[in-house]
């Protein structure tokens, strides 16, 4: 890279890195807060993290509910057909495929 490129400002890679990873603060001067109540609201990245965590929570709850439903179904089949494995497996197949 030539000296003229550095004189114009940072290159495309530096601007992209700054934009996505925020290595340097956007404002250079000091900021004085004059209010007693300050609210910190999430940014777009914060909302993305919150949405990701909620999606992970719903996914994990779905797995738990499916596990409980299958175990309840197996217990019901066990009591309904009194330990006959062939009947336990064949009866749902008969209901599905008729």
N, C-alpha and C positions, 0 to 999 in steps of 0.2 A: 504494500500500500504506500502511496506517496504521502508527502507532507501535506499536500493540498486537501486530501481526504480527511485527515485529522483536524485540519483547521476549520472545516465546515461543520463538524460535530461528530457525534458517535455514529458508527456504521449501523447497518440494518440488524446485524446480529446483536449488537449491544442494546439497541432500542427494543428488540423483541425480548431479550433476556430481562431488561428492566421492566417491560410491560407485564410479562408473565410471572416473574419471580420477585419483583420489587426489591432489588438489592440496595437501591438508594432511595431515600425519601423524595417525594415529589416536590415538596416545598423546602426551601433552604433557609428561610428566615424564621425567627422565633415567633411562637404563637402564645398570646396571653389570654387566658380564659377569665372572664369577668362575671360568670354566673355561679350561683351556689349549687344549682341542680344541672348536672351534665348527664345526658343519656347517650350510651354507646349502642348504636344500632349495627346489626351485622351487614357486611358488604355482600356483593354478589357471590364471592367465594364462601362467605359464611352461610348464606342461604343454600348454596350447593352442598356444603358439608352437612347442614341440617337435613336437607332432603335425602342425602345418601344414608344418613343414620336412621331416618324414619323408614326408608326402603329396606334397610337391613333388619330393622326391628320387625316389620311386617313379614319379611321372609322367614325369620327365625320363628315367629309365632305361628306361621303357616305350617312349618315343619313340626312344631310341638302339637298343634291341633291334629295334624294328619297322624302322628304317632299315637296320640290318645285315641283317635277314632278307630284305627286299625287294631289296637289292643282291646278296645271295648268290643269290637266286632268279633275278634278271635275268642274272647271270653264267652260272648253270647253263643257263638257256634259250638264251643266246647260244652257248654251246659245244655244246649238244645239237642245235640246229636250224641251225647254221652260217649265221648272218646272214640268215635268211629271216624278215623282219618279219611277214608275214601268218601264217606258221606259228606264230611265237612268241606272237602275240596270239590266234589262233584255237584253238590246242590247249588252253589252260586253259578256254576257253569250252566247248569240246567235252567236256572232262572234267566240268565243272559241270553243263551242261544236257543232256549225253548225246545 
